[in-house]
Amino acid sequence: MTAAIRRNGTPGDDPGKGPGDGAAHALETRVGADGRLTLALSGDWRVRHGLATTSAVDAVLDRDGSIRLVVCEDGGLRSWDSALVGYLLRVKDLCADRGIAFDTGNLPAGVARLMALARAVPVKEDAARGDTARSLPERLGQAVLDGWRELDQAVSFLGEIVLGLGRMMVGRARFRRVDFLMAVEDAGARGLPIITIVSLLVGLTVAFVGAIQLKQFGADIYVANLVGLAMTREMASLMTAIVLAGRTGAAYAAQLGTMQGNEEIDALSTIGISPIDFLVLPRVLALALMMPLLFVYSCFLGLLGGYIVGTSMLGLSGPAYVLQTQYALTMNDFWVGFVKSIVFGMLVAYAGAYRGMRAGRSAQAVGVAATSAVVTSIVLIIVVDALFAVMTNLLGI
């Protein structure tokens, strides 16, 4: 015995259609005595005619619990596109939820191929953004777990760099000297123009700000003290590091991120070359070497900016300004900034390399890695600078 339900595609009559479907496509359902549900598809199944729903099939399955197989057949298909494929995939999911077998039957071969292709790549667990459906405690807990996982990866990457430095000390690290020299040139000589502008203007600005206050007490000469201490202990190393974070650190992240996308890093690992040794160490060493030199250069320019303000705006004599600067500064002030610059340089290189090596394999991921490298570098620089300030204060330096 066979029960048949005929759907002619008339709006409002066919539960298998959405509003506005018209008679473009039609569905006929036939339930056989052997537990088979046959879906006969006819008409034009195209996106421009609207998308059909699975309500008709759902209704039949709810009504008859004996169905064990759903078969689709060509009942007079004139044309079709992804609308038909999408509909069949929804029916297939509906059958899978109920434990019912599904077969495309005698539909065109291209339909079955497209359905297989659509499900060839599994959906990533994090592809759907379902945060809005989760409660606040769940989102907070997930944020904590993500932060802990990020911290674990960052510490692991730092450990890999330390091990790479150890291999370099014993002559086992493998990287090309030309890569190291190019990194030195990029971080040093090519960064001089921007360092020159920033350092000179910072020195001028600090001198102007100090002069406005000190002039009220007739202590114009102490502008030399203010500029000298500010530049050597703080501003020279801090501003140089921030400039290099935006210039060199972002470049490192973009370069390594692009190599990650092109699978060059995977190729290095395949042939037995450590990406940390070959790619990261030259960049870390280059910035650690060049940052102190740039710090000294920045100090000179900052002091020069203060000298210009003191002699041209405040009427101080050149020899008096230089002598006051010598009285104000000690070698401890210089060494504090010098050590900071080394640490800041390594932090910038570390952040850029870490974000680049962890980048995704798309152009957007490379851009995100470069931006994250700058943000991470600046945050680390500020935190470490605060720690230096506390330690030097406790040690009385």
N, C-alpha and C positions, 0 to 999 in steps of 0.2 A: 504494500500500500504506500502510495506517495502523496504527500500533501504539498501543494504548490501555492505560492503567494506571488502574484505578479505586480511589479512596480513599473508604472509607465512614465515616471519622471515628472509628473505634474506637481507644481509647487503646492505644499500643504498636504499632499496625499502620501508622499514618500518619506518615511522617517529616515531613510538613508541619505537624504540630501539636506544641505543647508539652505538658508534663504537665498533666493536669487539664482538657484541652480537652473531653473527652467527645465526644458525637456532635453538638455544637451546630453546628459548621460542617464542611463537607466540601469536598474539592478533587479534581477529576478532571483528569488530564493526558493530552493526546492529541498525538502527534507525527505530522505529515503528511509525505508524500513530497516536498512542495514546500519543506521546510525550515521549516515553521511548527509552533510549539508552542502548543496551545490549552489554556488553563486554564479549566475550568468550575467556577464557584464556586456552592455551594448551602448551604442551612441558615441558621442565625443567626450572623452575624459580629458579635459584640458583645464589648465589653471584659470584661463580667462572666463570659463563658464562657472567658476566657483568650486570650492572643495567639499566633497561629500563627507558625511560623518558615518560612523559605524553603528549608529543607533538601531538600524534595521537588523543587522546581524546580531547585535547585543540582545535585542528583543527576542529573536528566535532562539538564541542560546539559553536565555532565561526561561523561556516557555517550555523548551524540550531538553530535559537533562540527559537524554539518551545519545546525544550527538557526540561522536568520537573523532570525526574527520570533517574538515572543511576543505572543499575543492572548488577552485575558481575555473571558469571556462569562458571561452569567447562566444558570447551570444549575439554577436553582430557589432563588434567594435569597428568604428569608422576611423577614429584617430585618437591618439593619447599622448600624454607627456608626463612630467613628474607628478601631476595630480593623481594619476592612476597608481604610480609607484608608491606615493605617500599613503594613499588609501589602503593599498594592500599591506603595507608595513604595519599600519595601525590595526588592521584585521588580524595579522599574524601575531602581534603583541597581545591582542585580545584573546586569541586562542591559546597562546602560551600561558597566560595568567590562569586559564581554566584547565590546562593540561590536555588540550585538544590538538591533534595533529593538523598541519596546514600544508596544502599542496596547491601550486599555481596551475596545475592541470594542463589544459591545452592553450593557455594564453600565449601570445607571441614570445619567442625566445628572448627578445631584448628586455622584456619585463623582468624575467627571472634573473637575468644578468645584472640589471640595474639594482634589483633588490639585494643581491649578494654583494655588489660593490658598495651599496649604502651602508652595509653592516660589516664591511671588511675591517675597518679600524674601530676598535672599541672606544666608547665615550670615556674620556678622562673623568676621574672622580671629582676633580676640582673645576671641571669645565662649566658646570651650572653654578650660578651664584645664588646660593640659597641662604645667605646670611640673614636676609630680611625675615625669613620664616623661622629662624632660631631665636630663642630667648636671649636676653642680655647676659645671664650667667654663662650660657653656652658660648656666646661670642667672646666673652672675657676669658673663659677657660681656653678656647682655641687660640686666642691671641697670646696667652701666656705660653702655651705649648709651642706655638710657632716661634716666639721669641727665644725660648730655651733651645729649640732646634737650631735657630740661626746662630746663637752664641756658641753652641757645640761645634758647628761647622767652622765658625770664625777661629775658634781656638785650635781646631784641628789643622786649619790652613796655616796658622802661625807656627804650629809645631813642625809642619812640613818645611816651612822656610828655614826654621832653626836647624833642622836636620840637613837641609841643603847647604847651609853655611858651614856646617860641620864637615860635609863631604868636600866642600871647596877648600877648607883648611888643610885637608890631607891630600888634596890633588885629585879627587875622584869625581868632582862635579864636571859636567860636560856642557859647556856653552862656548859660543864663538866670541873671540875677542872683538871682532868687528861689530857685533851686536852691542857689546858693552860700550865701545867707543862711540857708537851712534847714539846710545842712550845718554852718555855723558854730554855729548854735543847738544842733544835736544833739551836736556834738563839744565844745562849750563849756559853756553854761549847764546843759544837761541832765546833764552829767557831773559837776557840782559835788558832789552828795551823796555819791557813792561816793568821789570824790577826797578829800573832807573826812574821811570815816571812815578811809580807808586811811592818809592822810598823818599824821593826828593819832596813830593807833595806832602807826605806824612810829616816829614821834618818841618816843613814850612807851617803846616797846620798846628802841630804841637807848639811851635814857637809863638804863633799868633795867639793861641788860646792862653798860654802861660803869660804872655806879655800883657794881655788885658787885665789879668788879676794882679800880677806883680807890680805893674806900673802904679797901682793905687797906693803902694807902700814905698815907692821909690826904690824898688829892688829889681830894676830891669836886668842887672847883671846876672841874676840867678836864673834867667831864661836858659843860659848855657848849662846850668845844672839839670834843669828840667828836661831839656832836649837830650842831653848826653845820657842820663839815666834811663829815660823812656826808650830811647832807641836801642841802647846796648842790652838792657835787661828784658825788654818786652817787644817793642814795636817792630824792630828789624826782623827778628826770628819769626814773630807771629804773622806779620804781613807777607813776608816772603813765602812762608808755608801756605798761607791761604791762596796767594796768587798761583803757586805751583799746583795746589790742589785743583784749581779750576782749569789750569792750562795743561799740566803734565799728567796729573792723576787721572783726569777724564780721558786724556789721550791713551793712557795705558789700558783703561777699561774698554775703550772702543776698539783698540787694536786686538787685545786678547779675546774680546767678545766676538769680533769678526772671525778670528781664527777658530773660535769654538763653533761658530755657525758653519764655517767651511770644512769642519772636521779635521783641521790641521793638527789640533792638539791630540785628537784620538790617533792620528797617524803617528805622531811622535811616540805615544805610549805603545803603539803596536810594534814599532821597530826597536823598542827597548830604551828610548831616551826619556828621561824624566822631564816633564813639562816644567816642573818647579826649577830644576837646574838650568834648563835651556832658555826659558822665557822669563821667569820671575826674578831669579838671582841677578842677572845683569841690570834690571831696572831698579831693584832695591839698592844694589851697590852704587849705581850711578847717582841716585838721589841722595843717598847717605854721604857720598863724596862731595857732591856739588853744593848741597845746602849750606855747609859751613862757609864755603867760599862766597856764595851769594849773600850770606849773612854779613860777612865782613864788608862786602861791597855795599850792601844796604845800610849798614851802620855809617859808613863814610858819607853816603849821599844824604842820609837823614841829618847828620851833623852839619853837612854843607848847607842844607835847607835852613837849619837854625842859625847858622852863621850869617846867611844872607839876610834873614829877618833882623837879627841882632845888630848888624852893622848898617843896614840901609833904612830900617824902619824905627829902630830904637836909638840910633845915634851912638852905639857902642863902638869902641875902636877894635880893630881886628885882633891885635896882640892881646888885648884885655880879654876878649871873648875866648880866644884859644887857651890862655892861661887859666881862666876860670873853669873851662871844660877839663883841663888836666887836673886841677884840684878836686873836681867833683867826682871824677871817675877813678876806679881802681881796677886791677886785673880781675878781681872777683866778679865785678859787674860784667866784664867782657866774657869771662868763662861761663857764667850762668847762661847768657844768651847763646854762646857757642855750643854748649852741650844741648841746649834746647833745639837748636837748629838741626843737629844730627838726628835727634829723636823724631822731630817733626818730619824730616825728610824720609825716614824709614816708615813713618805712619802713612804718609801720602802714597808712597810706593806700595805699601801693604794694602791699603784700601782700594787703590786702582787695580792692582793685580787680583785681589780677592773677588771684586765685583766682575771683573772681566772673565776670570776663570769659571765663575758660577753663572755666567750669562746664558740666556736661552739661545735658540738657533734661528732667530728671526731678526729683521732690521729693527723692529720695535724693541725687542729684548736688548739689543746693543745700545739703543738710546737710553733705555731705562738703566742699564748697567753704568753708563757714563754719568748720568744724573746721580745715581746712588753712590757712585765713587766720590763725587764732590761733596755730597751731604755727609757721608761717613767720614771723610777726611776732616772736614771742618769740625764735626762733633768731637772726634778723637783729639784734634789739636787743642780745642778749647778745654776739654776735660784734663788732658795731660798738662796744659799750661797752668790750670788751677792747682793741680797736684804739685807742680814745681814751685808755685808761689807759697803753698803751705809748707813744703819741705824747707825751702830757703829761709822762710820766716822762723821755723823751729830751730834751724841750725844757725841762725844769726848771720847768714851770708848776705 
